[in-house]
Amino acid sequence: MRLTVVKKDGSRVPFDRNLIFAGIQKACYKRPVSAEVIARIVDAVEENVVQKYQREAPSSYIGEQVMHFLRQTDPIAYVRFASVYREFRDLGELVNEARDMMNQTQTKDPDQADLFQP
């Protein structure tokens, strides 16, 4: 059975991992994130979606999963993706997200291994 994605406007489209790959690739443009790492993020997102949802998955869950993995991979790519995904209305929202990301990076446990190595 094919998984369907329920978008914000209520429309339904088939799950397409290529769309996820393209979105991550745009966020990682000119960043030190390899195509292999992007493919692993897409694999991890798809695995999480399939495990949690059997027939229909909300696009919000998929977007949150992408942001989760990008946050661990590259802070700039994360903020780029979040700015589009969360539809920031002004520079203040972007600055707040970047500040939160900086605070998280500074408080990261040095003994915690990175999920994805570039």
Backbone as a printed PyTorch tensor [residue, N CA C, xyz], in Angstrom:
tensor([[[ 0.8440, -1.1800,  0.0000],
         [ 0.0000,  0.0000,  0.0000],
         [ 0.8890,  1.2440,  0.0000]],

        [[ 0.5350,  2.2070, -0.7900],
         [ 1.3210,  3.4350, -0.9490],
         [ 0.9530,  4.4530,  0.1250]],

        [[ 1.9580,  5.0930,  0.6870],
         [ 1.7670,  6.1070,  1.7090],
         [ 1.3630,  7.4280,  1.0530]],

        [[ 0.3900,  8.0990,  1.6580],
         [-0.0880,  9.3840,  1.1740],
         [ 0.2930, 10.4630,  2.1820]],

        [[ 0.6570, 11.6290,  1.6610],
         [ 1.0140, 12.7650,  2.5120],
         [-0.1570, 13.7390,  2.5130]],

        [[-0.5870, 14.1280,  3.7150],
         [-1.6620, 15.1070,  3.8590],
         [-1.0000, 16.4610,  4.0730]],

        [[-1.1960, 17.3480,  3.0970],
         [-0.5530, 18.6580,  3.1490],
         [-1.3360, 19.6170,  4.0480]],

        [[-0.7410, 20.7810,  4.3230],
         [-1.3520, 21.7660,  5.2100],
         [-2.7460, 22.1810,  4.7630]],

        [[-2.9510, 22.2470,  3.4410],
         [-4.2500, 22.6840,  2.9190],
         [-5.2700, 21.5450,  2.8430]],

        [[-4.8860, 20.3580,  3.3090],
         [-5.7930, 19.2140,  3.3120],
         [-5.6890, 18.3400,  2.0780]],

        [[-4.9720, 18.7990,  1.0730],
         [-4.8270, 17.9800, -0.1390],
         [-3.9250, 16.7840,  0.1570]],

        [[-4.0440, 15.7840, -0.6660],
         [-3.2850, 14.5540, -0.4800],
         [-2.4650, 14.2620, -1.7340]],

        [[-1.2050, 13.8930, -1.4990],
         [-0.3060, 13.5420, -2.5950],
         [ 0.4630, 12.2920, -2.2010]],

        [[ 0.9130, 11.5210, -3.1780],
         [ 1.7230, 10.3400, -2.8450],
         [ 3.0340, 10.7530, -2.1920]],

        [[ 3.4910,  9.9550, -1.2300],
         [ 4.7850, 10.1900, -0.6010],
         [ 5.8590, 10.0850, -1.6730]],

        [[ 6.7510, 11.0690, -1.6970],
         [ 7.8130, 11.0860, -2.7090],
         [ 9.1270, 11.4770, -2.0430]],

        [[ 9.9850, 10.5150, -1.8470],
         [11.2570, 10.7680, -1.1950],
         [12.1340, 11.7140, -1.9970]],

        [[11.9010, 11.7970, -3.3140],
         [12.6700, 12.7120, -4.1480],
         [12.3900, 14.1720, -3.7910]],

        [[11.1710, 14.4670, -3.3760],
         [10.8370, 15.8260, -2.9580],
         [11.5710, 16.1790, -1.6640]],

        [[11.6670, 15.2250, -0.7700],
         [12.3980, 15.4390,  0.4810],
         [13.8790, 15.6650,  0.1680]],

        [[14.4210, 14.8350, -0.7090],
         [15.8230, 14.9690, -1.1010],
         [16.0840, 16.3490, -1.7000]],

        [[15.2030, 16.7880, -2.5910],
         [15.3790, 18.0900, -3.2460],
         [15.3250, 19.2370, -2.2360]],

        [[14.4030, 19.1580, -1.2790],
         [14.2960, 20.1960, -0.2600],
         [15.5310, 20.2710,  0.6180]],

        [[16.0470, 19.1190,  0.9980],
         [17.2530, 19.0790,  1.8230],
         [18.4490, 19.5650,  1.0120]],

        [[18.4940, 19.1600, -0.2420],
         [19.5900, 19.5680, -1.1120],
         [19.6350, 21.0980, -1.2600]],

        [[18.4770, 21.7290, -1.3930],
         [18.4240, 23.1950, -1.4750],
         [18.9260, 23.8250, -0.1790]],

        [[18.5240, 23.2740,  0.9520],
         [18.9560, 23.8150,  2.2410],
         [20.4560, 23.6530,  2.4360]],

        [[21.0250, 22.6290,  1.8390],
         [22.4470, 22.3330,  2.0140],
         [23.3240, 22.9220,  0.9110]],

        [[22.7470, 23.7390,  0.0460],
         [23.4930, 24.3260, -1.0630],
         [24.7220, 25.0740, -0.5470]],

        [[25.8840, 24.7150, -1.1090],
         [27.1810, 25.2960, -0.7340],
         [27.5270, 25.0910,  0.7450]],

        [[27.0120, 24.0300,  1.3170],
         [27.3480, 23.6460,  2.6920],
         [28.1300, 22.3360,  2.6270]],

        [[28.9180, 22.0280,  3.6370],
         [29.7280, 20.8070,  3.6140],
         [28.9220, 19.5640,  3.9880]],

        [[27.8550, 19.3350,  3.2440],
         [26.9930, 18.1720,  3.4880],
         [26.9590, 17.3710,  2.1870]],

        [[27.4560, 16.1680,  2.2350],
         [27.5570, 15.3430,  1.0320],
         [26.1940, 14.7930,  0.6090]],

        [[26.1350, 14.3830, -0.6520],
         [24.9180, 13.7500, -1.1670],
         [24.6300, 12.4670, -0.4040]],

        [[25.6720, 11.7990,  0.0550],
         [25.4940, 10.5670,  0.8400],
         [24.7990, 10.8680,  2.1670]],

        [[25.2010, 11.9460,  2.8260],
         [24.5730, 12.3270,  4.0930],
         [23.1220, 12.7260,  3.8480]],

        [[22.8760, 13.4620,  2.7750],
         [21.4950, 13.8440,  2.4400],
         [20.6530, 12.5970,  2.2140]],

        [[21.2000, 11.6280,  1.4970],
         [20.4660, 10.3750,  1.2450],
         [20.1800,  9.6440,  2.5510]],

        [[21.1250,  9.6810,  3.4950],
         [20.8860,  9.0260,  4.7910],
         [19.7960,  9.7410,  5.5820]],

        [[19.7530, 11.0630,  5.4750],
         [18.6830, 11.8130,  6.1450],
         [17.3420, 11.4190,  5.5470]],

        [[17.2690, 11.3680,  4.2240],
         [16.0180, 10.9870,  3.5550],
         [15.6100,  9.5840,  3.9790]],

        [[16.5590,  8.6560,  4.0350],
         [16.2650,  7.2890,  4.4830],
         [15.7050,  7.2860,  5.9000]],

        [[16.3390,  8.0640,  6.7900],
         [15.9020,  8.1060,  8.1890],
         [14.5120,  8.7180,  8.3140]],

        [[14.2630,  9.7840,  7.5600],
         [12.9320, 10.4110,  7.5820],
         [11.8860,  9.4270,  7.0780]],

        [[12.1670,  8.7890,  5.9540],
         [11.2150,  7.8370,  5.3910],
         [10.9510,  6.6860,  6.3620]],

        [[11.9880,  6.1810,  6.9870],
         [11.8230,  5.0870,  7.9500],
         [10.9310,  5.5160,  9.1150]],

        [[11.1690,  6.7140,  9.6480],
         [10.3560,  7.2010, 10.7600],
         [ 8.8980,  7.3940, 10.3540]],

        [[ 8.6800,  7.9140,  9.1650],
         [ 7.3100,  8.1450,  8.6830],
         [ 6.5800,  6.8120,  8.5220]],

        [[ 7.2400,  5.8600,  7.9000],
         [ 6.6210,  4.5510,  7.6570],
         [ 6.3340,  3.8210,  8.9710]],

        [[ 7.2220,  3.9790,  9.9460],
         [ 7.0060,  3.3250, 11.2420],
         [ 5.8270,  3.9420, 11.9910]],

        [[ 5.6440,  5.2440, 11.8530],
         [ 4.6090,  5.9300, 12.6220],
         [ 3.2460,  5.9340, 11.9230]],

        [[ 3.2470,  5.9990, 10.6080],
         [ 1.9880,  6.1070,  9.8550],
         [ 1.8920,  4.9860,  8.8340]],

        [[ 0.6990,  4.4080,  8.7320],
         [ 0.5170,  3.2970,  7.8090],
         [ 0.0120,  3.7470,  6.4430]],

        [[-0.9340,  4.6720,  6.4260],
         [-1.5340,  5.0740,  5.1470],
         [-1.3600,  6.5440,  4.8250]],

        [[-1.5920,  7.4040,  5.8230],
         [-1.5190,  8.8390,  5.5970],
         [-0.6300,  9.4910,  6.6590]],

        [[ 0.3070, 10.3020,  6.1870],
         [ 1.2120, 11.0040,  7.0870],
         [ 1.0610, 12.5050,  6.8700]],

        [[ 0.9520, 13.2870,  7.9370],
         [ 0.8620, 14.7360,  7.7600],
         [ 2.2100, 15.3080,  7.3060]],

        [[ 2.1590, 16.2610,  6.4010],
         [ 3.3960, 16.8800,  5.9210],
         [ 4.1400, 17.5460,  7.0680]],

        [[ 3.4070, 17.9830,  8.0850],
         [ 4.0560, 18.6230,  9.2310],
         [ 5.0100, 17.6570,  9.9320]],

        [[ 4.6240, 16.4000, 10.0380],
         [ 5.5020, 15.4090, 10.6730],
         [ 6.7660, 15.2160,  9.8380]],

        [[ 6.6020, 15.1460,  8.5420],
         [ 7.7500, 14.9540,  7.6520],
         [ 8.6990, 16.1470,  7.7670]],

        [[ 8.1480, 17.3550,  7.7350],
         [ 8.9730, 18.5530,  7.8660],
         [ 9.7150, 18.6000,  9.1890]],

        [[ 9.0360, 18.2270, 10.2580],
         [ 9.6810, 18.2160, 11.5780],
         [10.8060, 17.1880, 11.6260]],

        [[10.6020, 16.0510, 10.9840],
         [11.6560, 15.0330, 10.9380],
         [12.8670, 15.5500, 10.1700]],

        [[12.6350, 16.1840,  9.0460],
         [13.7420, 16.7520,  8.2610],
         [14.5040, 17.7630,  9.1180]],

        [[13.7710, 18.6510,  9.7970],
         [14.4360, 19.6510, 10.6290],
         [15.2260, 19.0020, 11.7630]],

        [[14.6820, 17.9420, 12.3320],
         [15.3850, 17.2230, 13.4050],
         [16.7570, 16.7500, 12.9240]],

        [[16.7860, 16.1190, 11.7670],
         [18.0490, 15.5820, 11.2660],
         [18.9760, 16.6860, 10.7560]],

        [[18.4340, 17.7200, 10.1240],
         [19.2820, 18.8290,  9.6750],
         [19.8910, 19.5640, 10.8630]],

        [[19.1410, 19.6850, 11.9240],
         [19.6370, 20.3630, 13.1290],
         [20.8940, 19.6610, 13.6380]],

        [[20.9150, 18.3410, 13.5400],
         [22.0660, 17.5630, 13.9910],
         [23.2050, 17.5710, 12.9810]],

        [[22.8930, 17.8720, 11.7290],
         [23.8650, 17.7600, 10.6510],
         [24.5820, 19.0670, 10.3460]],

        [[23.8100, 20.1390, 10.1360],
         [24.3980, 21.4130,  9.7380],
         [23.4860, 22.5550, 10.1800]],

        [[23.9450, 23.4150, 11.0840],
         [23.0690, 24.4690, 11.6070],
         [22.5860, 25.4620, 10.5540]],

        [[23.4260, 25.7660,  9.5780],
         [23.0120, 26.7100,  8.5290],
         [21.9260, 26.0830,  7.6580]],

        [[22.1280, 24.8430,  7.2580],
         [21.1210, 24.1460,  6.4570],
         [19.8070, 24.0330,  7.2270]],

        [[19.9210, 23.7750,  8.5310],
         [18.7160, 23.6970,  9.3670],
         [17.9460, 25.0120,  9.3400]],

        [[18.6430, 26.1270,  9.5620],
         [17.9620, 27.4280,  9.5990],
         [17.3790, 27.7600,  8.2270]],

        [[18.0960, 27.4300,  7.1640],
         [17.5550, 27.6510,  5.8100],
         [16.2520, 26.8780,  5.6210]],

        [[16.2830, 25.5970,  5.9620],
         [15.0870, 24.7730,  5.7860],
         [13.9540, 25.2770,  6.6720]],

        [[14.2640, 25.5740,  7.9280],
         [13.2440, 26.0370,  8.8720],
         [12.6180, 27.3410,  8.4100]],

        [[13.4120, 28.2290,  7.8160],
         [12.8650, 29.5170,  7.3880],
         [11.8150, 29.3440,  6.2970]],

        [[12.0080, 28.3690,  5.4300],
         [11.0210, 28.0950,  4.3780],
         [ 9.8680, 27.2780,  4.9400]],

        [[10.1980, 26.2230,  5.6730],
         [ 9.1760, 25.3220,  6.1840],
         [ 8.2230, 26.0240,  7.1500]],

        [[ 8.7820, 26.8070,  8.0480],
         [ 7.9530, 27.4850,  9.0510],
         [ 7.4160, 28.8250,  8.5700]],

        [[ 7.7800, 29.2010,  7.3400],
         [ 7.2670, 30.4220,  6.7140],
         [ 7.4670, 31.6470,  7.6140]],

        [[ 8.7230, 31.8960,  7.9800],
         [ 9.0150, 33.0570,  8.8050],
         [ 8.4640, 34.3120,  8.1400]],

        [[ 7.8020, 35.1450,  8.9170],
         [ 7.1850, 36.3590,  8.3830],
         [ 8.1010, 37.5640,  8.4280]],

        [[ 9.1010, 37.5050,  9.2920],
         [10.0060, 38.6430,  9.3770],
         [11.3810, 38.1880,  9.8470]],

        [[12.3140, 39.1080,  9.8020],
         [13.6900, 38.8060, 10.1610],
         [13.8220, 38.4030, 11.6240]],

        [[12.9590, 38.9380, 12.4820],
         [12.9970, 38.6020, 13.9010],
         [12.8060, 37.1150, 14.1400]],

        [[11.8910, 36.4930, 13.4140],
         [11.6650, 35.0510, 13.5650],
         [12.8950, 34.2670, 13.1340]],

        [[13.5270, 34.7080, 12.0540],
         [14.7350, 34.0510, 11.5810],
         [15.8570, 34.1860, 12.6090]],

        [[16.0200, 35.3870, 13.1430],
         [17.0610, 35.6330, 14.1480],
         [16.8120, 34.7810, 15.3940]],

        [[15.5770, 34.7000, 15.8310],
         [15.2550, 33.8800, 17.0130],
         [15.5920, 32.4130, 16.7740]],

        [[15.2690, 31.9050, 15.6060],
         [15.5680, 30.5020, 15.2950],
         [17.0740, 30.2860, 15.2610]],

        [[17.8040, 31.2200, 14.6480],
         [19.2590, 31.1040, 14.5870],
         [19.8580, 31.1830, 15.9920]],

        [[19.3220, 32.0540, 16.8240],
         [19.8160, 32.1850, 18.2000],
         [19.5780, 30.8900, 18.9770]],

        [[18.3970, 30.3090, 18.8180],
         [18.1170, 29.0230, 19.4750],
         [19.0960, 27.9500, 19.0110]],

        [[19.3850, 27.9510, 17.7190],
         [20.3140, 26.9660, 17.1660],
         [21.7110, 27.1850, 17.7330]],

        [[22.1310, 28.4350, 17.8530],
         [23.4500, 28.7320, 18.4190],
         [23.5330, 28.2890, 19.8670]],

        [[22.4820, 28.5280, 20.6230],
         [22.4630, 28.1080, 22.0320],
         [22.5470, 26.5970, 22.1490]],

        [[21.8520, 25.8900, 21.2860],
         [21.8900, 24.4280, 21.3240],
         [23.2820, 23.9270, 20.9620]],

        [[23.9080, 24.5330, 19.9720],
         [25.2360, 24.1120, 19.5430],
         [26.2480, 24.3150, 20.6590]],

        [[26.1120, 25.4070, 21.4000],
         [27.0470, 25.6990, 22.4760],
         [26.8700, 24.7650, 23.6600]],

        [[25.6630, 24.2370, 23.8600],
         [25.4100, 23.3690, 25.0090],
         [25.4310, 21.8910, 24.6500]],

        [[25.8690, 21.5630, 23.4430],
         [25.9060, 20.1720, 23.0000],
         [26.8900, 19.3720, 23.8470]],

        [[26.4970, 18.1700, 24.2190],
         [27.3360, 17.2740, 25.0000],
         [28.5190, 16.8290, 24.1320]],

        [[29.7680, 17.1080, 24.5360],
         [30.9240, 16.7600, 23.7010],
         [31.1150, 15.2560, 23.5430]],

        [[30.5410, 14.4650, 24.4300],
         [30.6700, 13.0100, 24.3270],
         [29.6090, 12.3940, 23.4300]],

        [[28.6390, 13.2070, 22.9810],
         [27.5760, 12.6870, 22.1240],
         [28.0580, 12.6590, 20.6890]],

        [[27.9900, 11.4910, 20.0700],
         [28.4130, 11.3520, 18.6840],
         [27.3990, 11.9980, 17.7570]],

        [[27.9020, 12.5590, 16.6580],
         [27.0080, 13.1160, 15.6420],
         [26.2870, 11.9820, 14.9390]],

        [[25.0090, 12.2300, 14.6170],
         [24.2120, 11.2160, 13.9360],
         [24.7080, 11.0080, 12.5180]],

        [[25.0460, 12.1080, 11.8520],
         [25.5000, 12.0360, 10.4680],
         [26.8380, 12.7370, 10.3500]],

        [[27.7950, 12.0510,  9.8450],
         [29.1110, 12.6450,  9.5930],
         [29.1640, 13.0780,  8.1490]],

        [[29.5960, 14.3370,  7.8820],
         [29.7210, 14.8020,  6.4860],
         [30.7750, 14.0260,  5.7290]]])
